[in-house]
Amino acid sequence: MSTNKKNESKNKEYLGKILAMFKQMENVVVVNKKTRFNNSELRLIAEILLAKEQGKRYISTQLADRLNVTRSAISQIVQRLEKEGVLKRTLKTPVNKIAYVELSDSALVEYESAVSVAAEFAGAVVKAFGEEKMQQLLTLSDEFAKTVESLKK
């Protein structure tokens, strides 16, 4: 077998393993008990709160970009959480009907409770997995993401 064929075969094998790893990580949940919010909702709310701390606000399109999901997915999450009174939309300008997505005041307590449950579970995961291995995983994950991002440019 030629070197090019070997490299192509090996690269396809790595691609399969990388995609399998991503799929496996998609299914990882950050809580072991029932909370009101799922992973996607927790990430969305965290982005909204982080923006607020930085004096910013986001519209749905910006949230989709920040979370690397489709605008349709964000729209569905926002609509569901808005119906439940968790999120509210504030018009950016009445003319073009673009609205900022914000956390309702009453939802903050529920979010903090869900984060406490998730943090407790994260602590249990780290304890079972090992703190040193967790640090290695996080470091390698960060390096991997930066490498991929640099090669995309």
N, C-alpha and C positions, 0 to 999 in steps of 0.2 A: 504494500500500500504506500502511495506517495505521501510525502510530508504534508502537502496541502490537504489531502483527503483525511489524514490523521487529525490535523488541526481543525478541519471542518467538523469532523465527527466529535472531537472533544468539545468544541464550542457548542455544538447542538446539545451535548450531554449537560454541559454547564447551564445552558439556557433552560433546559427542562428542570434542572434542580433549583435554579433561581426562581422560576415561575411557581414551582411546587412550594418553595419556601414562602413566597408572597401569599399564595392561596392559604397555606397553613396559618400564617400570621393574621389573615383576614378573619379567621374563625376564633381567634383568641379574644376572650372577653376580660374586661378589667374588674368585674365584680363576680362574687360567688353567691350573692344573695340577690333577691329581687329588689330592684330599685325602679323608680319611675322612668329613668332615662337609660337608653342603650348607649353603646360606645359612640355611635355617630352623633347622637344628641348631646352627649357629654362634651365631645370635641367641639361641636358647634357653639354650645353655651360658653365653653372656655374661651373660644376665639372672641366672642362678643364681649365677655368680661375683660379679657386682656386688652382689647381695643379701647374699651371704656377707661381702663386704668391709664392708657396712653393718650387719652383725650381724643380718640378717634371713634368713628361709627362706620359700620359697613352696610352696604346693600347686599341683596342676595347674590348677585353676580360676584362680588368681591369675596363673599364667604365661600362660594363654590371654588373659586381660585385658591383661596387659602387652605381649604381642606382637600383640594385636588379631587373633587367630585363634580358631577354634572350639575348644571343649573336646575335641571329637572329634579334631581335628587334633593337638592337644597330646598327647592320650592315645596316639595312634598313634606319634608321635615318641618319647614317653617309653617306651612298651613296647618299641619297636625298640631304642632305645639302652640300655635296661635289660638286654635279652637279650644285647647286645654287651658288657656290663660297663662301659659309659660312665657310666650313671646308676644311682643306687640310690634306693630309697624308704625313708624312715624314718617309722615311725608317729608321728603327732602325738598321738593318743590311741588306745589299743587298742580302746576301746569303739565308736567310730564309724568306725574303719578309715580315717580321713583320714591321708594320708601326705605328708610333705614330699618334694620332688624335689631330690636333691643329686647333685653330681658325684662319681664314685668317685675315689679317690686315684690310681689307675693311669691314669685318663683325662686328667688334667691335662697331662701331658707331650704327649700326642697333640693336645690342644686347642691348646696353645701352639705346636706345630709348624704346625698348620693356620692359626693366626692369623698366623704369620710368612710363610707362603706368600701369604695373602690381603693382608697389608700390603705385601709386595713388589709384588704385582700392582696394588694401589691406587697405589703410587708410580709405576709405569709408566703407569697411566691418567692420573694428574695430569701427568706429564711430557709425554705425547702430547696431552692436552687443553689444557694450559696452567694454571699455578697461579692466575693472575688470574681466568680463566674459572671455574675450580673454586671459588674463593672466592665469586664472584658467584652461581654455581649454588647453593651451600650456603646462602648468605644469603637468596636468593630462595625457596628451598625451605622454609627455616625460617619466613620471613615468610608464605608461602602457607599452611603448616600452621597457624600461629597465627591467621591470618585466618579460615580454615575453622572452626577450633575456636571462635573467638569468636562466629561467626555461628550456630553450632549451639545456643548457650545461649539 
